[in-house]
Amino acid sequence: MSTIEATASPPAAEQRAPRPRPAARPTRRVRRGSVVPYAFVAPAFSLLLAFGVLPIAVAAAVSTTNMNISGLADHHNITFVGAANYLRLVRDPAFWHALTNTGLFAVVGVPSIIVSSLGIALLLHRSDGRFARALRAFYFMPAITAIVAVALVWGYLYNSQFGLFNYALSTVGLGPVQWLSDPIVAKGSVALVAIWRATGLNIVIFLAALQGIPKEYLEAAAIDGANERQRTWRITIPLLRFAISFVTITTVINWLQFFDEPYVLTDGGPAGATTSISLYIFQEGFRFNQFGFASAGSVVLFAIIAVITLVQLRMRRTDVD
């Protein structure tokens, strides 16, 4: 009897189906790992918000008011004016004159810096001796020199009576040049100092990019019969596209924010010939105490820089695709 019942009854494994195991809960280590990257990014992101995004927001808010030095003492003196500062900015001939000067500086300075920096970097990259390393440090010195010292030295060089440049011209029978007093010559003089200062840092960037190019490419081209010029134009420069694009974008932004050299050398003169848009904003805000009007100018400058940078990035993306 027990034998028949044991045979008729199904096995225990068939009577009870296995229960699905519950999904494993994320461990504390996984949760902590997902937070760690944000913890590393948080300090830099906080600094970006504090010194990048917040000032732009404050400037945009102040640009809609008539804030001046009296408004700093008592906020009741601040009145909302809407877009009046922007309309006044558009109607101001000095603003357009400063914007034109900035465009001229950028058109001359950006190609000059890129070509000179790339050319010097290519020459320095050919040699790895002590003299070449000394030259690298020599070319980088202007980038780390204080602008006050730079202005003092170049001010003596440009001096119309005792300057070295006019002395050199007198030795060949040429008359003195008003380097910082003539409106046209002053533009070139100020731009020359800015180009001299900005070249060193870009040389270092190009040298770093050149060291990242595999030597196998150049050796293979040399075996195929390519000379030095062909290797430079067909291999080296195309592989420097990213570095050239980066230097171009940063150089354009720096020239649109052109301030140091015209401020310390000419203070925007003579007759506003070297006044850049950044110097114009500085004068309106801190000399004439028109903080609302100056903030409107800074917002317009930010918009110009943002649009030009986005266009450059778009062109770079199209080129990569």
Secondary structure, 3 states (H helix, E strand, C coil): CHHHHHHHCCCHHHHCCCCCCCCCCCCHHHHHHHHHHHHHHHHHHHHHHHHHHHHHHHHHHHCCECCEHHHHHCHHHCCECCCHHHHHHHHCHHHHHHHHHHHHHHHHHHHHHHHHHHHHHHHHHHCCCHHHHHHHHHHHHHHHCCHHHHHHHHHHHCCCCCCHHHHHHHHCCCCCCCCCCCHHHHHHHHHHHHHHHHHHHHHHHHHHHHHCCCHHHHHHHHHCCCCHHHHHHHHHHHHCHHHHHHHHHHHHHHHHCCCHHHHHHCCCCCCCCCCCHHHHHHHHHHCCCEHHHHHHHHHHHHHHHHHHHHHHHHHHHHHHC
